[in-house]
Amino acid sequence: METNFRSTNIEKMESTTIVNQNTILRSAFSWMTLAMVLTTIAAIAFAFVPQLTAMLLEPTETGFKPTILAYVVMFAPLAFVLAMSFGLNKMSVPVLIGTFVAYSLVNGISFSFIFFVYNIGSIVNVFLSTTALFAVMAIAGYTTKTDLTKLGSILMIGVIGIVIASLINMFMHSSSMDYLISILGVVIFTGLTAYDVQKIKNLGATAEGDVMGRKLGIMGALTLYLDFINLFLFLLRLFGGRKD
């Protein structure tokens, strides 16, 4: 049956578009929340359960050294992100969900190391501050009428810049550069939060089919999760109280 597009009520079309946008956003935030819970549980478990901690650190004559598993969980998250990004069209929804859940758990295991470096009080304070800042920018990204596309492009260039600067600083060991990188990281991922929320909102208006909509919700969750995690880590580097 042919649909007469010209006779379609414009208000009904706009209402449908808004529903699609909100559906994708709700899905993205729901999956992101689940990922954050899993990451937190995994991080706390491997930091405070001796049997699990022993899987990441083994004793030596001078202290402790990372195990093979520790190195695996440090680098595995990147592989998960690449697999999800490049395999979006080929992966089924259950496989994509499984990959995302596995990624959040593995990432949580790698995050257990922050409990060995920073005081738990400062970790909690920075986490709450990150949550508040993330929420403000997410609301800004959802409500603003300004197109943030150009800003997003600039911020992505900034991400590449801080990655390169971080690699260089691995050899220079400059505390001043590390401080500058952390400040730029906070600024960049604060802006990216607003940009990504708007992008996910706009993608919801163009999503075709239930399967693609569900996939976009999961990938949106991955994007927002990465924004939050990076913002948290940069704030922790700036304001986290290290253990003596």
MODELLER restraints for C-alpha pairs under 7 A, 6 or more apart:
rsr = mdl.restraints
at = mdl.atoms
rsr.add(forms.Gaussian(group=physical.xy_distance, feature=features.Distance(at['CA:17:A'], at['CA:205:A']), mean=5.14, stdev=0.5))
rsr.add(forms.Gaussian(group=physical.xy_distance, feature=features.Distance(at['CA:20:A'], at['CA:204:A']), mean=5.26, stdev=0.5))
rsr.add(forms.Gaussian(group=physical.xy_distance, feature=features.Distance(at['CA:20:A'], at['CA:205:A']), mean=5.64, stdev=0.5))
rsr.add(forms.Gaussian(group=physical.xy_distance, feature=features.Distance(at['CA:21:A'], at['CA:201:A']), mean=4.98, stdev=0.5))
rsr.add(forms.Gaussian(group=physical.xy_distance, feature=features.Distance(at['CA:21:A'], at['CA:202:A']), mean=6.64, stdev=0.5))
rsr.add(forms.Gaussian(group=physical.xy_distance, feature=features.Distance(at['CA:21:A'], at['CA:204:A']), mean=4.10, stdev=0.5))
rsr.add(forms.Gaussian(group=physical.xy_distance, feature=features.Distance(at['CA:21:A'], at['CA:205:A']), mean=5.25, stdev=0.5))
rsr.add(forms.Gaussian(group=physical.xy_distance, feature=features.Distance(at['CA:24:A'], at['CA:204:A']), mean=5.36, stdev=0.5))
rsr.add(forms.Gaussian(group=physical.xy_distance, feature=features.Distance(at['CA:24:A'], at['CA:213:A']), mean=6.58, stdev=0.5))
rsr.add(forms.Gaussian(group=physical.xy_distance, feature=features.Distance(at['CA:24:A'], at['CA:216:A']), mean=6.95, stdev=0.5))
rsr.add(forms.Gaussian(group=physical.xy_distance, feature=features.Distance(at['CA:24:A'], at['CA:217:A']), mean=5.10, stdev=0.5))
rsr.add(forms.Gaussian(group=physical.xy_distance, feature=features.Distance(at['CA:25:A'], at['CA:200:A']), mean=6.54, stdev=0.5))
rsr.add(forms.Gaussian(group=physical.xy_distance, feature=features.Distance(at['CA:25:A'], at['CA:201:A']), mean=6.18, stdev=0.5))
rsr.add(forms.Gaussian(group=physical.xy_distance, feature=features.Distance(at['CA:25:A'], at['CA:217:A']), mean=6.81, stdev=0.5))
rsr.add(forms.Gaussian(group=physical.xy_distance, feature=features.Distance(at['CA:27:A'], at['CA:217:A']), mean=4.97, stdev=0.5))
rsr.add(forms.Gaussian(group=physical.xy_distance, feature=features.Distance(at['CA:28:A'], at['CA:217:A']), mean=4.43, stdev=0.5))
rsr.add(forms.Gaussian(group=physical.xy_distance, feature=features.Distance(at['CA:28:A'], at['CA:218:A']), mean=5.74, stdev=0.5))
rsr.add(forms.Gaussian(group=physical.xy_distance, feature=features.Distance(at['CA:28:A'], at['CA:220:A']), mean=5.06, stdev=0.5))
rsr.add(forms.Gaussian(group=physical.xy_distance, feature=features.Distance(at['CA:28:A'], at['CA:221:A']), mean=4.16, stdev=0.5))
rsr.add(forms.Gaussian(group=physical.xy_distance, feature=features.Distance(at['CA:29:A'], at['CA:221:A']), mean=5.96, stdev=0.5))
rsr.add(forms.Gaussian(group=physical.xy_distance, feature=features.Distance(at['CA:31:A'], at['CA:218:A']), mean=6.36, stdev=0.5))
rsr.add(forms.Gaussian(group=physical.xy_distance, feature=features.Distance(at['CA:31:A'], at['CA:221:A']), mean=5.57, stdev=0.5))
rsr.add(forms.Gaussian(group=physical.xy_distance, feature=features.Distance(at['CA:32:A'], at['CA:221:A']), mean=4.60, stdev=0.5))
rsr.add(forms.Gaussian(group=physical.xy_distance, feature=features.Distance(at['CA:32:A'], at['CA:222:A']), mean=6.74, stdev=0.5))
rsr.add(forms.Gaussian(group=physical.xy_distance, feature=features.Distance(at['CA:32:A'], at['CA:224:A']), mean=6.83, stdev=0.5))
rsr.add(forms.Gaussian(group=physical.xy_distance, feature=features.Distance(at['CA:32:A'], at['CA:225:A']), mean=5.65, stdev=0.5))
rsr.add(forms.Gaussian(group=physical.xy_distance, feature=features.Distance(at['CA:35:A'], at['CA:101:A']), mean=6.51, stdev=0.5))
rsr.add(forms.Gaussian(group=physical.xy_distance, feature=features.Distance(at['CA:35:A'], at['CA:104:A']), mean=5.30, stdev=0.5))
rsr.add(forms.Gaussian(group=physical.xy_distance, feature=features.Distance(at['CA:38:A'], at['CA:104:A']), mean=6.25, stdev=0.5))
rsr.add(forms.Gaussian(group=physical.xy_distance, feature=features.Distance(at['CA:38:A'], at['CA:105:A']), mean=5.78, stdev=0.5))
rsr.add(forms.Gaussian(group=physical.xy_distance, feature=features.Distance(at['CA:39:A'], at['CA:104:A']), mean=5.24, stdev=0.5))
rsr.add(forms.Gaussian(group=physical.xy_distance, feature=features.Distance(at['CA:39:A'], at['CA:105:A']), mean=5.22, stdev=0.5))
rsr.add(forms.Gaussian(group=physical.xy_distance, feature=features.Distance(at['CA:39:A'], at['CA:107:A']), mean=6.34, stdev=0.5))
rsr.add(forms.Gaussian(group=physical.xy_distance, feature=features.Distance(at['CA:39:A'], at['CA:108:A']), mean=3.90, stdev=0.5))
rsr.add(forms.Gaussian(group=physical.xy_distance, feature=features.Distance(at['CA:40:A'], at['CA:108:A']), mean=6.06, stdev=0.5))
rsr.add(forms.Gaussian(group=physical.xy_distance, feature=features.Distance(at['CA:42:A'], at['CA:105:A']), mean=5.92, stdev=0.5))
rsr.add(forms.Gaussian(group=physical.xy_distance, feature=features.Distance(at['CA:42:A'], at['CA:108:A']), mean=4.88, stdev=0.5))
rsr.add(forms.Gaussian(group=physical.xy_distance, feature=features.Distance(at['CA:42:A'], at['CA:109:A']), mean=5.37, stdev=0.5))
rsr.add(forms.Gaussian(group=physical.xy_distance, feature=features.Distance(at['CA:43:A'], at['CA:108:A']), mean=4.53, stdev=0.5))
rsr.add(forms.Gaussian(group=physical.xy_distance, feature=features.Distance(at['CA:43:A'], at['CA:109:A']), mean=4.94, stdev=0.5))
rsr.add(forms.Gaussian(group=physical.xy_distance, feature=features.Distance(at['CA:43:A'], at['CA:111:A']), mean=5.44, stdev=0.5))
rsr.add(forms.Gaussian(group=physical.xy_distance, feature=features.Distance(at['CA:43:A'], at['CA:112:A']), mean=4.16, stdev=0.5))
rsr.add(forms.Gaussian(group=physical.xy_distance, feature=features.Distance(at['CA:44:A'], at['CA:112:A']), mean=6.27, stdev=0.5))
rsr.add(forms.Gaussian(group=physical.xy_distance, feature=features.Distance(at['CA:46:A'], at['CA:52:A']), mean=4.98, stdev=0.5))
rsr.add(forms.Gaussian(group=physical.xy_distance, feature=features.Distance(at['CA:46:A'], at['CA:53:A']), mean=5.02, stdev=0.5))
rsr.add(forms.Gaussian(group=physical.xy_distance, feature=features.Distance(at['CA:46:A'], at['CA:109:A']), mean=6.18, stdev=0.5))
rsr.add(forms.Gaussian(group=physical.xy_distance, feature=features.Distance(at['CA:46:A'], at['CA:112:A']), mean=5.86, stdev=0.5))
rsr.add(forms.Gaussian(group=physical.xy_distance, feature=features.Distance(at['CA:47:A'], at['CA:53:A']), mean=5.79, stdev=0.5))
rsr.add(forms.Gaussian(group=physical.xy_distance, feature=features.Distance(at['CA:47:A'], at['CA:112:A']), mean=4.98, stdev=0.5))
rsr.add(forms.Gaussian(group=physical.xy_distance, feature=features.Distance(at['CA:47:A'], at['CA:113:A']), mean=6.94, stdev=0.5))
rsr.add(forms.Gaussian(group=physical.xy_distance, feature=features.Distance(at['CA:47:A'], at['CA:115:A']), mean=6.38, stdev=0.5))
rsr.add(forms.Gaussian(group=physical.xy_distance, feature=features.Distance(at['CA:55:A'], at['CA:67:A']), mean=6.82, stdev=0.5))
rsr.add(forms.Gaussian(group=physical.xy_distance, feature=features.Distance(at['CA:55:A'], at['CA:69:A']), mean=6.86, stdev=0.5))
rsr.add(forms.Gaussian(group=physical.xy_distance, feature=features.Distance(at['CA:56:A'], at['CA:66:A']), mean=5.72, stdev=0.5))
rsr.add(forms.Gaussian(group=physical.xy_distance, feature=features.Distance(at['CA:56:A'], at['CA:67:A']), mean=5.17, stdev=0.5))
rsr.add(forms.Gaussian(group=physical.xy_distance, feature=features.Distance(at['CA:56:A'], at['CA:69:A']), mean=6.01, stdev=0.5))
rsr.add(forms.Gaussian(group=physical.xy_distance, feature=features.Distance(at['CA:56:A'], at['CA:70:A']), mean=4.80, stdev=0.5))
rsr.add(forms.Gaussian(group=physical.xy_distance, feature=features.Distance(at['CA:57:A'], at['CA:64:A']), mean=5.90, stdev=0.5))
rsr.add(forms.Gaussian(group=physical.xy_distance, feature=features.Distance(at['CA:57:A'], at['CA:65:A']), mean=5.47, stdev=0.5))
rsr.add(forms.Gaussian(group=physical.xy_distance, feature=features.Distance(at['CA:57:A'], at['CA:66:A']), mean=4.65, stdev=0.5))
rsr.add(forms.Gaussian(group=physical.xy_distance, feature=features.Distance(at['CA:57:A'], at['CA:67:A']), mean=5.50, stdev=0.5))
rsr.add(forms.Gaussian(group=physical.xy_distance, feature=features.Distance(at['CA:58:A'], at['CA:64:A']), mean=5.37, stdev=0.5))
rsr.add(forms.Gaussian(group=physical.xy_distance, feature=features.Distance(at['CA:58:A'], at['CA:65:A']), mean=5.52, stdev=0.5))
rsr.add(forms.Gaussian(group=physical.xy_distance, feature=features.Distance(at['CA:58:A'], at['CA:66:A']), mean=6.40, stdev=0.5))
rsr.add(forms.Gaussian(group=physical.xy_distance, feature=features.Distance(at['CA:58:A'], at['CA:67:A']), mean=6.29, stdev=0.5))
rsr.add(forms.Gaussian(group=physical.xy_distance, feature=features.Distance(at['CA:59:A'], at['CA:65:A']), mean=6.49, stdev=0.5))
rsr.add(forms.Gaussian(group=physical.xy_distance, feature=features.Distance(at['CA:73:A'], at['CA:106:A']), mean=5.82, stdev=0.5))
rsr.add(forms.Gaussian(group=physical.xy_distance, feature=features.Distance(at['CA:73:A'], at['CA:107:A']), mean=6.88, stdev=0.5))
rsr.add(forms.Gaussian(group=physical.xy_distance, feature=features.Distance(at['CA:73:A'], at['CA:109:A']), mean=6.72, stdev=0.5))
rsr.add(forms.Gaussian(group=physical.xy_distance, feature=features.Distance(at['CA:73:A'], at['CA:110:A']), mean=5.49, stdev=0.5))
rsr.add(forms.Gaussian(group=physical.xy_distance, feature=features.Distance(at['CA:74:A'], at['CA:110:A']), mean=5.52, stdev=0.5))
rsr.add(forms.Gaussian(group=physical.xy_distance, feature=features.Distance(at['CA:77:A'], at['CA:103:A']), mean=5.90, stdev=0.5))
rsr.add(forms.Gaussian(group=physical.xy_distance, feature=features.Distance(at['CA:77:A'], at['CA:106:A']), mean=6.70, stdev=0.5))
rsr.add(forms.Gaussian(group=physical.xy_distance, feature=features.Distance(at['CA:77:A'], at['CA:107:A']), mean=5.95, stdev=0.5))
rsr.add(forms.Gaussian(group=physical.xy_distance, feature=features.Distance(at['CA:80:A'], at['CA:99:A']), mean=6.87, stdev=0.5))
rsr.add(forms.Gaussian(group=physical.xy_distance, feature=features.Distance(at['CA:80:A'], at['CA:103:A']), mean=5.90, stdev=0.5))
rsr.add(forms.Gaussian(group=physical.xy_distance, feature=features.Distance(at['CA:84:A'], at['CA:96:A']), mean=6.81, stdev=0.5))
rsr.add(forms.Gaussian(group=physical.xy_distance, feature=features.Distance(at['CA:93:A'], at['CA:215:A']), mean=6.25, stdev=0.5))
rsr.add(forms.Gaussian(group=physical.xy_distance, feature=features.Distance(at['CA:117:A'], at['CA:242:A']), mean=5.70, stdev=0.5))
rsr.add(forms.Gaussian(group=physical.xy_distance, feature=features.Distance(at['CA:117:A'], at['CA:243:A']), mean=5.80, stdev=0.5))
rsr.add(forms.Gaussian(group=physical.xy_distance, feature=features.Distance(at['CA:118:A'], at['CA:240:A']), mean=6.27, stdev=0.5))
rsr.add(forms.Gaussian(group=physical.xy_distance, feature=features.Distance(at['CA:118:A'], at['CA:241:A']), mean=5.54, stdev=0.5))
rsr.add(forms.Gaussian(group=physical.xy_distance, feature=features.Distance(at['CA:118:A'], at['CA:242:A']), mean=4.19, stdev=0.5))
rsr.add(forms.Gaussian(group=physical.xy_distance, feature=features.Distance(at['CA:118:A'], at['CA:243:A']), mean=5.33, stdev=0.5))
rsr.add(forms.Gaussian(group=physical.xy_distance, feature=features.Distance(at['CA:119:A'], at['CA:241:A']), mean=5.73, stdev=0.5))
rsr.add(forms.Gaussian(group=physical.xy_distance, feature=features.Distance(at['CA:119:A'], at['CA:242:A']), mean=5.86, stdev=0.5))
rsr.add(forms.Gaussian(group=physical.xy_distance, feature=features.Distance(at['CA:119:A'], at['CA:243:A']), mean=5.69, stdev=0.5))
rsr.add(forms.Gaussian(group=physical.xy_distance, feature=features.Distance(at['CA:122:A'], at['CA:240:A']), mean=5.29, stdev=0.5))
rsr.add(forms.Gaussian(group=physical.xy_distance, feature=features.Distance(at['CA:122:A'], at['CA:241:A']), mean=5.61, stdev=0.5))
rsr.add(forms.Gaussian(group=physical.xy_distance, feature=features.Distance(at['CA:123:A'], at['CA:240:A']), mean=6.41, stdev=0.5))
rsr.add(forms.Gaussian(group=physical.xy_distance, feature=features.Distance(at['CA:126:A'], at['CA:232:A']), mean=6.86, stdev=0.5))
rsr.add(forms.Gaussian(group=physical.xy_distance, feature=features.Distance(at['CA:126:A'], at['CA:235:A']), mean=6.61, stdev=0.5))
rsr.add(forms.Gaussian(group=physical.xy_distance, feature=features.Distance(at['CA:126:A'], at['CA:236:A']), mean=6.07, stdev=0.5))
rsr.add(forms.Gaussian(group=physical.xy_distance, feature=features.Distance(at['CA:126:A'], at['CA:240:A']), mean=6.97, stdev=0.5))
rsr.add(forms.Gaussian(group=physical.xy_distance, feature=features.Distance(at['CA:127:A'], at['CA:232:A']), mean=6.33, stdev=0.5))
rsr.add(forms.Gaussian(group=physical.xy_distance, feature=features.Distance(at['CA:130:A'], at['CA:231:A']), mean=6.75, stdev=0.5))
rsr.add(forms.Gaussian(group=physical.xy_distance, feature=features.Distance(at['CA:130:A'], at['CA:232:A']), mean=5.61, stdev=0.5))
rsr.add(forms.Gaussian(group=physical.xy_distance, feature=features.Distance(at['CA:134:A'], at['CA:193:A']), mean=6.77, stdev=0.5))
rsr.add(forms.Gaussian(group=physical.xy_distance, feature=features.Distance(at['CA:134:A'], at['CA:228:A']), mean=6.73, stdev=0.5))
rsr.add(forms.Gaussian(group=physical.xy_distance, feature=features.Distance(at['CA:137:A'], at['CA:190:A']), mean=6.75, stdev=0.5))
rsr.add(forms.Gaussian(group=physical.xy_distance, feature=features.Distance(at['CA:137:A'], at['CA:193:A']), mean=6.03, stdev=0.5))
rsr.add(forms.Gaussian(group=physical.xy_distance, feature=features.Distance(at['CA:137:A'], at['CA:194:A']), mean=5.01, stdev=0.5))
rsr.add(forms.Gaussian(group=physical.xy_distance, feature=features.Distance(at['CA:138:A'], at['CA:193:A']), mean=5.96, stdev=0.5))
rsr.add(forms.Gaussian(group=physical.xy_distance, feature=features.Distance(at['CA:138:A'], at['CA:194:A']), mean=5.09, stdev=0.5))
rsr.add(forms.Gaussian(group=physical.xy_distance, feature=features.Distance(at['CA:138:A'], at['CA:197:A']), mean=5.94, stdev=0.5))
rsr.add(forms.Gaussian(group=physical.xy_distance, feature=features.Distance(at['CA:140:A'], at['CA:194:A']), mean=6.07, stdev=0.5))
rsr.add(forms.Gaussian(group=physical.xy_distance, feature=features.Distance(at['CA:141:A'], at['CA:194:A']), mean=3.89, stdev=0.5))
rsr.add(forms.Gaussian(group=physical.xy_distance, feature=features.Distance(at['CA:141:A'], at['CA:195:A']), mean=5.95, stdev=0.5))
rsr.add(forms.Gaussian(group=physical.xy_distance, feature=features.Distance(at['CA:141:A'], at['CA:197:A']), mean=5.46, stdev=0.5))
rsr.add(forms.Gaussian(group=physical.xy_distance, feature=features.Distance(at['CA:141:A'], at['CA:198:A']), mean=5.10, stdev=0.5))
rsr.add(forms.Gaussian(group=physical.xy_distance, feature=features.Distance(at['CA:142:A'], at['CA:197:A']), mean=6.06, stdev=0.5))
rsr.add(forms.Gaussian(group=physical.xy_distance, feature=features.Distance(at['CA:142:A'], at['CA:198:A']), mean=5.48, stdev=0.5))
rsr.add(forms.Gaussian(group=physical.xy_distance, feature=features.Distance(at['CA:148:A'], at['CA:195:A']), mean=5.72, stdev=0.5))
rsr.add(forms.Gaussian(group=physical.xy_distance, feature=features.Distance(at['CA:152:A'], at['CA:192:A']), mean=6.41, stdev=0.5))
rsr.add(forms.Gaussian(group=physical.xy_distance, feature=features.Distance(at['CA:152:A'], at['CA:195:A']), mean=5.84, stdev=0.5))
rsr.add(forms.Gaussian(group=physical.xy_distance, feature=features.Distance(at['CA:155:A'], at['CA:188:A']), mean=5.73, stdev=0.5))
rsr.add(forms.Gaussian(group=physical.xy_distance, feature=features.Distance(at['CA:155:A'], at['CA:192:A']), mean=6.70, stdev=0.5))
rsr.add(forms.Gaussian(group=physical.xy_distance, feature=features.Distance(at['CA:158:A'], at['CA:188:A']), mean=6.73, stdev=0.5))
rsr.add(forms.Gaussian(group=physical.xy_distance, feature=features.Distance(at['CA:162:A'], at['CA:181:A']), mean=6.13, stdev=0.5))
rsr.add(forms.Gaussian(group=physical.xy_distance, feature=features.Distance(at['CA:182:A'], at['CA:234:A']), mean=5.02, stdev=0.5))
rsr.add(forms.Gaussian(group=physical.xy_distance, feature=features.Distance(at['CA:182:A'], at['CA:237:A']), mean=6.70, stdev=0.5))
rsr.add(forms.Gaussian(group=physical.xy_distance, feature=features.Distance(at['CA:182:A'], at['CA:238:A']), mean=6.55, stdev=0.5))
rsr.add(forms.Gaussian(group=physical.xy_distance, feature=features.Distance(at['CA:185:A'], at['CA:231:A']), mean=7.00, stdev=0.5))
rsr.add(forms.Gaussian(group=physical.xy_distance, feature=features.Distance(at['CA:185:A'], at['CA:234:A']), mean=6.02, stdev=0.5))
rsr.add(forms.Gaussian(group=physical.xy_distance, feature=features.Distance(at['CA:186:A'], at['CA:231:A']), mean=5.53, stdev=0.5))
rsr.add(forms.Gaussian(group=physical.xy_distance, feature=features.Distance(at['CA:186:A'], at['CA:234:A']), mean=5.87, stdev=0.5))
rsr.add(forms.Gaussian(group=physical.xy_distance, feature=features.Distance(at['CA:186:A'], at['CA:235:A']), mean=6.55, stdev=0.5))
rsr.add(forms.Gaussian(group=physical.xy_distance, feature=features.Distance(at['CA:189:A'], at['CA:227:A']), mean=5.73, stdev=0.5))
rsr.add(forms.Gaussian(group=physical.xy_distance, feature=features.Distance(at['CA:189:A'], at['CA:230:A']), mean=6.94, stdev=0.5))
rsr.add(forms.Gaussian(group=physical.xy_distance, feature=features.Distance(at['CA:189:A'], at['CA:231:A']), mean=5.69, stdev=0.5))
rsr.add(forms.Gaussian(group=physical.xy_distance, feature=features.Distance(at['CA:190:A'], at['CA:231:A']), mean=6.89, stdev=0.5))
rsr.add(forms.Gaussian(group=physical.xy_distance, feature=features.Distance(at['CA:192:A'], at['CA:227:A']), mean=6.89, stdev=0.5))
rsr.add(forms.Gaussian(group=physical.xy_distance, feature=features.Distance(at['CA:193:A'], at['CA:224:A']), mean=6.79, stdev=0.5))
rsr.add(forms.Gaussian(group=physical.xy_distance, feature=features.Distance(at['CA:193:A'], at['CA:227:A']), mean=6.00, stdev=0.5))
rsr.add(forms.Gaussian(group=physical.xy_distance, feature=features.Distance(at['CA:200:A'], at['CA:220:A']), mean=6.13, stdev=0.5))
rsr.add(forms.Gaussian(group=physical.xy_distance, feature=features.Distance(at['CA:207:A'], at['CA:213:A']), mean=5.61, stdev=0.5))
